[in-house]
Amino acid sequence: MTEHAPFPPDTGERALGHARVEYAELLFQEAQDPSGPPQPVSELTAQVQTSIFLAIYYEMRHGNDLIAAHTRALHEHKAALTRAFDQQELPAAHTALPPARLPVD
């Protein structure tokens, strides 16, 4: 088995995102009753929206870091398989595929 690239350290993006969601929930609880008359957009609404957008941003950063690490590991594994395959001498009979079916004629 080949050695793979180390995965990115947990820099806390997921934890920061979770904290932002909790903060938005806390702010949302302070909001006025939505069944009441319409209210103009407030600073509270802006804070809740900003907190949720930051939570999405942190989650995306966490996902992008993992995708990059998995992609690097996949490329390294492919290179190792290519090197191992190139080092083997295959018999001549295995170099061509047999026909998919026998000819009808």
N, CA, C and O atoms as a Tinker XYZ file with bonds, in Angstrom:
   420  protein
     1  N      0.840000   -1.175000    0.000000    73     2
     2  CA     0.000000    0.000000    0.000000    64     1     3
     3  C      0.885000    1.238000    0.000000    63     2     4     5
     4  O      1.953000    1.250000    0.613000    81     3
     5  N      0.446000    2.248000   -0.672000    73     3     6
     6  CA     1.266000    3.452000   -0.788000    64     5     7
     7  C      0.947000    4.425000    0.338000    63     6     8     9
     8  O     -0.138000    4.415000    0.918000    81     7
     9  N      1.924000    5.253000    0.618000    73     7    10
    10  CA     1.702000    6.326000    1.584000    64     9    11
    11  C      0.874000    7.402000    0.904000    63    10    12    13
    12  O      1.069000    7.680000   -0.279000    81    11
    13  N     -0.023000    7.992000    1.620000    73    11    14
    14  CA    -0.856000    9.033000    1.027000    64    13    15
    15  C     -0.547000   10.372000    1.675000    63    14    16    17
    16  O      0.043000   10.445000    2.752000    81    15
    17  N     -0.956000   11.414000    0.996000    73    15    18
    18  CA    -0.723000   12.760000    1.502000    64    17    19
    19  C     -1.502000   12.958000    2.794000    63    18    20    21
    20  O     -2.618000   12.456000    2.931000    81    19
    21  N     -0.928000   13.677000    3.728000    73    19    22
    22  CA    -1.665000   13.912000    4.971000    64    21    23
    23  C     -2.885000   14.791000    4.692000    63    22    24    25
    24  O     -2.846000   15.712000    3.875000    81    23
    25  N     -3.954000   14.473000    5.394000    73    23    26
    26  CA    -5.150000   15.275000    5.227000    64    25    27
    27  C     -4.973000   16.593000    5.965000    63    26    28    29
    28  O     -4.202000   16.672000    6.922000    81    27
    29  N     -5.670000   17.609000    5.534000    73    27    30
    30  CA    -5.458000   18.909000    6.166000    64    29    31
    31  C     -5.837000   18.856000    7.642000    63    30    32    33
    32  O     -6.800000   18.187000    8.020000    81    31
    33  N     -5.083000   19.558000    8.467000    73    31    34
    34  CA    -5.436000   19.547000    9.884000    64    33    35
    35  C     -6.781000   20.236000   10.079000    63    34    36    37
    36  O     -7.177000   21.106000    9.303000    81    35
    37  N     -7.458000   19.828000   11.119000    73    35    38
    38  CA    -8.753000   20.440000   11.409000    64    37    39
    39  C     -8.500000   21.849000   11.909000    63    38    40    41
    40  O     -8.102000   22.052000   13.056000    81    39
    41  N     -8.734000   22.811000   11.049000    73    39    42
    42  CA    -8.467000   24.201000   11.411000    64    41    43
    43  C     -9.662000   24.851000   12.074000    63    42    44    45
    44  O     -9.629000   26.042000   12.382000    81    43
    45  N    -10.702000   24.095000   12.295000    73    43    46
    46  CA   -11.829000   24.611000   13.041000    64    45    47
    47  C    -12.917000   25.245000   12.213000    63    46    48    49
    48  O    -13.827000   25.856000   12.773000    81    47
    49  N    -12.861000   25.122000   10.876000    73    47    50
    50  CA   -13.910000   25.728000   10.060000    64    49    51
    51  C    -15.281000   25.170000   10.414000    63    50    52    53
    52  O    -16.265000   25.904000   10.495000    81    51
    53  N    -15.327000   23.854000   10.622000    73    51    54
    54  CA   -16.611000   23.237000   10.945000    64    53    55
    55  C    -17.113000   23.723000   12.304000    63    54    56    57
    56  O    -18.304000   23.988000   12.467000    81    55
    57  N    -16.217000   23.841000   13.272000    73    55    58
    58  CA   -16.605000   24.335000   14.597000    64    57    59
    59  C    -17.048000   25.799000   14.522000    63    58    60    61
    60  O    -18.014000   26.193000   15.175000    81    59
    61  N    -16.340000   26.596000   13.727000    73    59    62
    62  CA   -16.738000   27.995000   13.564000    64    61    63
    63  C    -18.113000   28.098000   12.906000    63    62    64    65
    64  O    -18.929000   28.937000   13.288000    81    63
    65  N    -18.362000   27.250000   11.930000    73    63    66
    66  CA   -19.666000   27.247000   11.272000    64    65    67
    67  C    -20.777000   26.863000   12.232000    63    66    68    69
    68  O    -21.850000   27.465000   12.226000    81    67
    69  N    -20.513000   25.851000   13.064000    73    67    70
    70  CA   -21.516000   25.429000   14.039000    64    69    71
    71  C    -21.787000   26.542000   15.053000    63    70    72    73
    72  O    -22.934000   26.764000   15.441000    81    71
    73  N    -20.742000   27.234000   15.478000    73    71    74
    74  CA   -20.923000   28.349000   16.414000    64    73    75
    75  C    -21.757000   29.458000   15.777000    63    74    76    77
    76  O    -22.580000   30.081000   16.448000    81    75
    77  N    -21.547000   29.705000   14.488000    73    75    78
    78  CA   -22.331000   30.727000   13.792000    64    77    79
    79  C    -23.806000   30.345000   13.713000    63    78    80    81
    80  O    -24.678000   31.203000   13.848000    81    79
    81  N    -24.088000   29.059000   13.495000    73    79    82
    82  CA   -25.483000   28.609000   13.453000    64    81    83
    83  C    -26.125000   28.786000   14.827000    63    82    84    85
    84  O    -27.262000   29.247000   14.932000    81    83
    85  N    -25.402000   28.422000   15.866000    73    83    86
    86  CA   -25.949000   28.594000   17.214000    64    85    87
    87  C    -26.204000   30.073000   17.519000    63    86    88    89
    88  O    -27.213000   30.412000   18.137000    81    87
    89  N    -25.304000   30.942000   17.095000    73    87    90
    90  CA   -25.476000   32.380000   17.306000    64    89    91
    91  C    -26.707000   32.889000   16.546000    63    90    92    93
    92  O    -27.467000   33.707000   17.065000    81    91
    93  N    -26.897000   32.407000   15.327000    73    91    94
    94  CA   -28.071000   32.820000   14.546000    64    93    95
    95  C    -29.355000   32.334000   15.211000    63    94    96    97
    96  O    -30.353000   33.055000   15.235000    81    95
    97  N    -29.335000   31.118000   15.749000    73    95    98
    98  CA   -30.514000   30.611000   16.452000    64    97    99
    99  C    -30.812000   31.452000   17.688000    63    98   100   101
   100  O    -31.973000   31.727000   17.993000    81    99
   101  N    -29.770000   31.857000   18.394000    73    99   102
   102  CA   -29.948000   32.707000   19.562000    64   101   103
   103  C    -30.566000   34.045000   19.164000    63   102   104   105
   104  O    -31.494000   34.524000   19.816000    81   103
   105  N    -30.055000   34.639000   18.103000    73   103   106
   106  CA   -30.608000   35.910000   17.626000    64   105   107
   107  C    -32.037000   35.738000   17.131000    63   106   108   109
   108  O    -32.888000   36.604000   17.335000    81   107
   109  N    -32.284000   34.615000   16.481000    73   107   110
   110  CA   -33.621000   34.373000   15.939000    64   109   111
   111  C    -34.655000   34.257000   17.056000    63   110   112   113
   112  O    -35.808000   34.651000   16.879000    81   111
   113  N    -34.248000   33.723000   18.197000    73   111   114
   114  CA   -35.173000   33.616000   19.331000    64   113   115
   115  C    -35.548000   34.983000   19.885000    63   114   116   117
   116  O    -36.614000   35.142000   20.478000    81   115
   117  N    -34.679000   35.968000   19.696000    73   115   118
   118  CA   -34.954000   37.322000   20.176000    64   117   119
   119  C    -35.865000   38.091000   19.223000    63   118   120   121
   120  O    -36.357000   39.167000   19.563000    81   119
   121  N    -36.087000   37.545000   18.042000    73   119   122
   122  CA   -36.891000   38.250000   17.037000    64   121   123
   123  C    -38.349000   38.308000   17.471000    63   122   124   125
   124  O    -38.809000   37.529000   18.306000    81   123
   125  N    -39.050000   39.252000   16.877000    73   123   126
   126  CA   -40.473000   39.393000   17.168000    64   125   127
   127  C    -41.240000   38.225000   16.554000    63   126   128   129
   128  O    -40.746000   37.524000   15.671000    81   127
   129  N    -42.450000   38.041000   17.044000    73   127   130
   130  CA   -43.316000   36.963000   16.571000    64   129   131
   131  C    -43.611000   37.157000   15.083000    63   130   132   133
   132  O    -44.120000   38.208000   14.693000    81   131
   133  N    -43.300000   36.156000   14.241000    73   131   134
   134  CA   -43.521000   36.330000   12.801000    64   133   135
   135  C    -44.993000   36.366000   12.418000    63   134   136   137
   136  O    -45.327000   36.797000   11.314000    81   135
   137  N    -45.883000   35.922000   13.306000    73   135   138
   138  CA   -47.307000   35.944000   12.962000    64   137   139
   139  C    -47.916000   37.331000   13.152000    63   138   140   141
   140  O    -49.067000   37.564000   12.784000    81   139
   141  N    -47.142000   38.248000   13.727000    73   139   142
   142  CA   -47.632000   39.603000   13.941000    64   141   143
   143  C    -47.583000   40.405000   12.648000    63   142   144   145
   144  O    -47.310000   39.862000   11.577000    81   143
   145  N    -47.850000   41.702000   12.760000    73   143   146
   146  CA   -47.811000   42.557000   11.557000    64   145   147
   147  C    -46.389000   42.633000   10.998000    63   146   148   149
   148  O    -45.419000   42.467000   11.738000    81   147
   149  N    -46.268000   42.881000    9.704000    73   147   150
   150  CA   -44.934000   42.960000    9.093000    64   149   151
   151  C    -44.105000   44.071000    9.735000    63   150   152   153
   152  O    -44.610000   45.146000   10.059000    81   151
   153  N    -42.843000   43.780000    9.902000    73   151   154
   154  CA   -41.914000   44.738000   10.495000    64   153   155
   155  C    -40.835000   45.075000    9.474000    63   154   156   157
   156  O    -40.487000   44.236000    8.643000    81   155
   157  N    -40.309000   46.281000    9.528000    73   155   158
   158  CA   -39.204000   46.603000    8.608000    64   157   159
   159  C    -37.966000   45.770000    8.964000    63   158   160   161
   160  O    -37.816000   45.302000   10.093000    81   159
   161  N    -37.106000   45.602000    7.992000    73   159   162
   162  CA   -35.879000   44.844000    8.206000    64   161   163
   163  C    -35.075000   45.541000    9.297000    63   162   164   165
   164  O    -34.910000   46.761000    9.294000    81   163
   165  N    -34.591000   44.745000   10.212000    73   163   166
   166  CA   -33.873000   45.316000   11.351000    64   165   167
   167  C    -32.412000   44.881000   11.334000    63   166   168   169
   168  O    -31.985000   44.074000   10.507000    81   167
   169  N    -31.668000   45.442000   12.272000    73   167   170
   170  CA   -30.274000   45.051000   12.451000    64   169   171
   171  C    -30.192000   43.587000   12.856000    63   170   172   173
   172  O    -29.250000   42.887000   12.487000    81   171
   173  N    -31.182000   43.125000   13.617000    73   171   174
   174  CA   -31.223000   41.730000   14.047000    64   173   175
   175  C    -31.322000   40.792000   12.843000    63   174   176   177
   176  O    -30.642000   39.767000   12.791000    81   175
   177  N    -32.168000   41.146000   11.884000    73   175   178
   178  CA   -32.297000   40.326000   10.673000    64   177   179
   179  C    -30.967000   40.263000    9.927000    63   178   180   181
   180  O    -30.557000   39.201000    9.457000    81   179
   181  N    -30.308000   41.394000    9.825000    73   179   182
   182  CA   -29.018000   41.431000    9.127000    64   181   183
   183  C    -27.985000   40.574000    9.852000    63   182   184   185
   184  O    -27.186000   39.892000    9.210000    81   183
   185  N    -27.995000   40.603000   11.177000    73   183   186
   186  CA   -27.039000   39.794000   11.932000    64   185   187
   187  C    -27.304000   38.300000   11.750000    63   186   188   189
   188  O    -26.370000   37.511000   11.613000    81   187
   189  N    -28.577000   37.920000   11.750000    73   187   190
   190  CA   -28.917000   36.509000   11.549000    64   189   191
   191  C    -28.481000   36.059000   10.160000    63   190   192   193
   192  O    -27.877000   34.996000   10.012000    81   191
   193  N    -28.783000   36.859000    9.145000    73   191   194
   194  CA   -28.405000   36.486000    7.777000    64   193   195
   195  C    -26.891000   36.406000    7.624000    63   194   196   197
   196  O    -26.381000   35.483000    6.988000    81   195
   197  N    -26.176000   37.354000    8.194000    73   195   198
   198  CA   -24.720000   37.342000    8.109000    64   197   199
   199  C    -24.149000   36.115000    8.805000    63   198   200   201
   200  O    -23.213000   35.492000    8.303000    81   199
   201  N    -24.701000   35.771000    9.944000    73   199   202
   202  CA   -24.220000   34.611000   10.679000    64   201   203
   203  C    -24.436000   33.328000    9.885000    63   202   204   205
   204  O    -23.555000   32.468000    9.847000    81   203
   205  N    -25.585000   33.191000    9.257000    73   203   206
   206  CA   -25.863000   31.997000    8.458000    64   205   207
   207  C    -24.956000   31.933000    7.233000    63   206   208   209
   208  O    -24.463000   30.859000    6.889000    81   207
   209  N    -24.730000   33.061000    6.574000    73   207   210
   210  CA   -23.832000   33.073000    5.416000    64   209   211
   211  C    -22.410000   32.693000    5.829000    63   210   212   213
   212  O    -21.725000   31.978000    5.098000    81   211
   213  N    -21.967000   33.161000    6.984000    73   211   214
   214  CA   -20.635000   32.782000    7.456000    64   213   215
   215  C    -20.573000   31.287000    7.780000    63   214   216   217
   216  O    -19.555000   30.645000    7.524000    81   215
   217  N    -21.639000   30.733000    8.336000    73   215   218
   218  CA   -21.668000   29.296000    8.608000    64   217   219
   219  C    -21.541000   28.500000    7.318000    63   218   220   221
   220  O    -20.815000   27.507000    7.270000    81   219
   221  N    -22.242000   28.928000    6.275000    73   219   222
   222  CA   -22.140000   28.250000    4.973000    64   221   223
   223  C    -20.722000   28.378000    4.421000    63   222   224   225
   224  O    -20.176000   27.413000    3.886000    81   223
   225  N    -20.133000   29.544000    4.547000    73   223   226
   226  CA   -18.764000   29.781000    4.071000    64   225   227
   227  C    -17.773000   28.841000    4.772000    63   226   228   229
   228  O    -16.938000   28.214000    4.121000    81   227
   229  N    -17.874000   28.752000    6.105000    73   227   230
   230  CA   -16.949000   27.882000    6.838000    64   229   231
   231  C    -17.133000   26.418000    6.459000    63   230   232   233
   232  O    -16.154000   25.680000    6.347000    81   231
   233  N    -18.363000   25.998000    6.263000    73   231   234
   234  CA   -18.604000   24.605000    5.869000    64   233   235
   235  C    -18.035000   24.333000    4.475000    63   234   236   237
   236  O    -17.486000   23.260000    4.226000    81   235
   237  N    -18.166000   25.297000    3.576000    73   235   238
   238  CA   -17.613000   25.121000    2.228000    64   237   239
   239  C    -16.089000   25.069000    2.267000    63   238   240   241
   240  O    -15.483000   24.281000    1.541000    81   239
   241  N    -15.466000   25.889000    3.096000    73   239   242
   242  CA   -13.999000   25.839000    3.222000    64   241   243
   243  C    -13.560000   24.473000    3.730000    63   242   244   245
   244  O    -12.584000   23.912000    3.233000    81   243
   245  N    -14.265000   23.940000    4.704000    73   243   246
   246  CA   -13.944000   22.614000    5.236000    64   245   247
   247  C    -14.063000   21.559000    4.130000    63   246   248   249
   248  O    -13.192000   20.700000    3.993000    81   247
   249  N    -15.138000   21.626000    3.349000    73   247   250
   250  CA   -15.333000   20.673000    2.258000    64   249   251
   251  C    -14.290000   20.801000    1.172000    63   250   252   253
   252  O    -13.812000   19.794000    0.649000    81   251
   253  N    -13.924000   22.033000    0.821000    73   251   254
   254  CA   -12.919000   22.239000   -0.222000    64   253   255
   255  C    -11.565000   21.689000    0.204000    63   254   256   257
   256  O    -10.849000   21.110000   -0.613000    81   255
   257  N    -11.208000   21.861000    1.465000    73   255   258
   258  CA    -9.937000   21.317000    1.948000    64   257   259
   259  C     -9.929000   19.800000    1.871000    63   258   260   261
   260  O     -8.922000   19.203000    1.493000    81   259
   261  N    -11.048000   19.170000    2.228000    73   259   262
   262  CA   -11.123000   17.710000    2.156000    64   261   263
   263  C    -11.075000   17.217000    0.714000    63   262   264   265
   264  O    -10.417000   16.218000    0.422000    81   263
   265  N    -11.764000   17.907000   -0.183000    73   263   266
   266  CA   -11.745000   17.516000   -1.594000    64   265   267
   267  C    -10.329000   17.598000   -2.149000    63   266   268   269
   268  O     -9.888000   16.701000   -2.867000    81   267
   269  N     -9.619000   18.665000   -1.822000    73   267   270
   270  CA    -8.242000   18.813000   -2.306000    64   269   271
   271  C     -7.350000   17.696000   -1.770000    63   270   272   273
   272  O     -6.517000   17.165000   -2.504000    81   271
   273  N     -7.516000   17.335000   -0.499000    73   271   274
   274  CA    -6.700000   16.265000    0.080000    64   273   275
   275  C     -7.022000   14.918000   -0.565000    63   274   276   277
   276  O     -6.113000   14.140000   -0.854000    81   275
   277  N     -8.297000   14.638000   -0.792000    73   275   278
   278  CA    -8.680000   13.377000   -1.443000    64   277   279
   279  C     -8.174000   13.324000   -2.881000    63   278   280   281
   280  O     -7.744000   12.270000   -3.350000    81   279
   281  N     -8.222000   14.445000   -3.576000    73   279   282
   282  CA    -7.730000   14.492000   -4.957000    64   281   283
   283  C     -6.230000   14.227000   -5.008000    63   282   284   285
   284  O     -5.758000   13.477000   -5.862000    81   283
   285  N     -5.481000   14.843000   -4.094000    73   283   286
   286  CA    -4.028000   14.590000   -4.048000    64   285   287
   287  C     -3.748000   13.115000   -3.768000    63   286   288   289
   288  O     -2.885000   12.513000   -4.406000    81   287
   289  N     -4.472000   12.537000   -2.823000    73   287   290
   290  CA    -4.257000   11.126000   -2.488000    64   289   291
   291  C     -4.594000   10.226000   -3.677000    63   290   292   293
   292  O     -3.904000    9.238000   -3.926000    81   291
   293  N     -5.647000   10.568000   -4.405000    73   291   294
   294  CA    -6.026000    9.777000   -5.573000    64   293   295
   295  C     -4.952000    9.844000   -6.659000    63   294   296   297
   296  O     -4.617000    8.823000   -7.260000    81   295
   297  N     -4.415000   11.031000   -6.913000    73   295   298
   298  CA    -3.357000   11.171000   -7.923000    64   297   299
   299  C     -2.099000   10.398000   -7.513000    63   298   300   301
   300  O     -1.450000    9.774000   -8.353000    81   299
   301  N     -1.760000   10.442000   -6.227000    73   299   302
   302  CA    -0.589000    9.702000   -5.766000    64   301   303
   303  C     -0.813000    8.189000   -5.881000    63   302   304   305
   304  O      0.099000    7.445000   -6.240000    81   303
   305  N     -2.020000    7.751000   -5.576000    73   303   306
   306  CA    -2.323000    6.317000   -5.692000    64   305   307
   307  C     -2.287000    5.882000   -7.153000    63   306   308   309
   308  O     -1.785000    4.803000   -7.466000    81   307
   309  N     -2.817000    6.715000   -8.046000    73   307   310
   310  CA    -2.784000    6.402000   -9.469000    64   309   311
   311  C     -1.347000    6.315000   -9.972000    63   310   312   313
   312  O     -1.013000    5.426000  -10.756000    81   311
   313  N     -0.501000    7.233000   -9.523000    73   311   314
   314  CA     0.906000    7.204000   -9.938000    64   313   315
   315  C      1.596000    5.943000   -9.429000    63   314   316   317
   316  O      2.399000    5.340000  -10.142000    81   315
   317  N      1.286000    5.545000   -8.202000    73   315   318
   318  CA     1.891000    4.322000   -7.660000    64   317   319
   319  C      1.424000    3.100000   -8.429000    63   318   320   321
   320  O      2.226000    2.206000   -8.695000    81   319
   321  N      0.154000    3.034000   -8.793000    73   319   322
   322  CA    -0.346000    1.908000   -9.587000    64   321   323
   323  C      0.290000    1.897000  -10.974000    63   322   324   325
   324  O      0.613000    0.833000  -11.502000    81   323
   325  N      0.466000    3.063000  -11.557000    73   323   326
   326  CA     1.100000    3.150000  -12.880000    64   325   327
   327  C      2.535000    2.643000  -12.813000    63   326   328   329
   328  O      2.976000    1.896000  -13.687000    81   327
   329  N      3.267000    3.053000  -11.767000    73   327   330
   330  CA     4.645000    2.575000  -11.620000    64   329   331
   331  C      4.680000    1.058000  -11.431000    63   330   332   333
   332  O      5.523000    0.379000  -12.016000    81   331
   333  N      3.778000    0.533000  -10.626000    73   331   334
   334  CA     3.756000   -0.918000  -10.389000    64   333   335
   335  C      3.376000   -1.666000  -11.654000    63   334   336   337
   336  O      3.931000   -2.729000  -11.930000    81   335
   337  N      2.442000   -1.134000  -12.424000    73   335   338
   338  CA     2.015000   -1.779000  -13.659000    64   337   339
   339  C      3.121000   -1.732000  -14.702000    63   338   340   341
   340  O      3.316000   -2.707000  -15.428000    81   339
   341  N      3.849000   -0.626000  -14.795000    73   339   342
   342  CA     4.927000   -0.501000  -15.774000    64   341   343
   343  C      6.091000   -1.431000  -15.460000    63   342   344   345
   344  O      6.826000   -1.816000  -16.370000    81   343
   345  N      6.275000   -1.794000  -14.218000    73   343   346
   346  CA     7.389000   -2.645000  -13.841000    64   345   347
   347  C      7.118000   -4.118000  -14.148000    63   346   348   349
   348  O      8.049000   -4.922000  -14.208000    81   347
   349  N      5.861000   -4.469000  -14.341000    73   347   350
   350  CA     5.522000   -5.861000  -14.614000    64   349   351
   351  C      5.649000   -6.140000  -16.111000    63   350   352   353
   352  O      5.348000   -5.294000  -16.952000    81   351
   353  N      6.095000   -7.333000  -16.406000    73   351   354
   354  CA     6.146000   -7.787000  -17.787000    64   353   355
   355  C      4.925000   -8.663000  -18.016000    63   354   356   357
   356  O      4.790000   -9.725000  -17.410000    81   355
   357  N      4.047000   -8.217000  -18.886000    73   355   358
   358  CA     2.838000   -8.993000  -19.161000    64   357   359
   359  C      3.076000   -9.916000  -20.350000    63   358   360   361
   360  O      3.769000   -9.550000  -21.299000    81   359
   361  N      2.508000  -11.091000  -20.296000    73   359   362
   362  CA     2.618000  -11.979000  -21.452000    64   361   363
   363  C      1.928000  -11.360000  -22.664000    63   362   364   365
   364  O      1.007000  -10.555000  -22.526000    81   363
   365  N      2.380000  -11.742000  -23.832000    73   363   366
   366  CA     1.837000  -11.172000  -25.071000    64   365   367
   367  C      0.361000  -11.492000  -25.237000    63   366   368   369
   368  O     -0.367000  -10.725000  -25.867000    81   367
   369  N     -0.091000  -12.598000  -24.692000    73   367   370
   370  CA    -1.497000  -12.986000  -24.855000    64   369   371
   371  C     -2.433000  -12.025000  -24.138000    63   370   372   373
   372  O     -3.606000  -11.941000  -24.503000    81   371
   373  N     -1.966000  -11.309000  -23.148000    73   371   374
   374  CA    -2.823000  -10.416000  -22.378000    64   373   375
   375  C     -2.781000   -8.969000  -22.852000    63   374   376   377
   376  O     -3.366000   -8.093000  -22.215000    81   375
   377  N     -2.110000   -8.712000  -23.941000    73   375   378
   378  CA    -2.014000   -7.327000  -24.403000    64   377   379
   379  C     -3.212000   -6.912000  -25.238000    63   378   380   381
   380  O     -3.497000   -5.719000  -25.342000    81   379
   381  N     -3.915000   -7.854000  -25.831000    73   379   382
   382  CA    -5.085000   -7.517000  -26.651000    64   381   383
   383  C     -6.326000   -8.150000  -26.043000    63   382   384   385
   384  O     -6.287000   -9.260000  -25.512000    81   383
   385  N     -7.399000   -7.436000  -26.133000    73   383   386
   386  CA    -8.657000   -7.959000  -25.616000    64   385   387
   387  C     -9.266000   -8.935000  -26.615000    63   386   388   389
   388  O     -9.123000   -8.744000  -27.823000    81   387
   389  N     -9.937000   -9.970000  -26.138000    73   387   390
   390  CA   -10.619000  -10.875000  -27.060000    64   389   391
   391  C    -11.844000  -10.168000  -27.639000    63   390   392   393
   392  O    -12.303000   -9.175000  -27.074000    81   391
   393  N    -12.377000  -10.662000  -28.752000    73   391   394
   394  CA   -13.565000  -10.031000  -29.323000    64   393   395
   395  C    -14.739000  -10.136000  -28.356000    63   394   396   397
   396  O    -14.814000  -11.071000  -27.558000    81   395
   397  N    -15.641000   -9.183000  -28.430000    73   395   398
   398  CA   -16.787000   -9.169000  -27.527000    64   397   399
   399  C    -17.680000  -10.373000  -27.775000    63   398   400   401
   400  O    -18.254000  -10.912000  -26.829000    81   399
   401  N    -17.812000  -10.807000  -29.020000    73   399   402
   402  CA   -18.603000  -12.000000  -29.351000    64   401   403
   403  C    -17.988000  -12.643000  -30.596000    63   402   404   405
   404  O    -17.238000  -12.008000  -31.337000    81   403
   405  N    -18.313000  -13.879000  -30.798000    73   403   406
   406  CA   -17.807000  -14.566000  -31.973000    64   405   407
   407  C    -18.508000  -14.040000  -33.217000    63   406   408   409
   408  O    -19.686000  -13.687000  -33.155000    81   407
   409  N    -17.811000  -13.982000  -34.337000    73   407   410
   410  CA   -18.441000  -13.518000  -35.558000    64   409   411
   411  C    -19.604000  -14.449000  -35.963000    63   410   412   413
   412  O    -19.533000  -15.660000  -35.757000    81   411
   413  N    -20.653000  -13.879000  -36.528000    73   411   414
   414  CA   -21.822000  -14.646000  -36.934000    64   413   415
   415  C    -21.586000  -15.314000  -38.277000    63   414   416   417
   416  O    -22.111000  -16.401000  -38.522000    81   415
   417  N    -20.827000  -14.704000  -39.132000    73   415   418
   418  CA   -20.621000  -15.234000  -40.489000    64   417   419
   419  C    -19.944000  -16.548000  -40.484000    63   418   420
   420  O    -19.701000  -17.121000  -41.546000    81   419
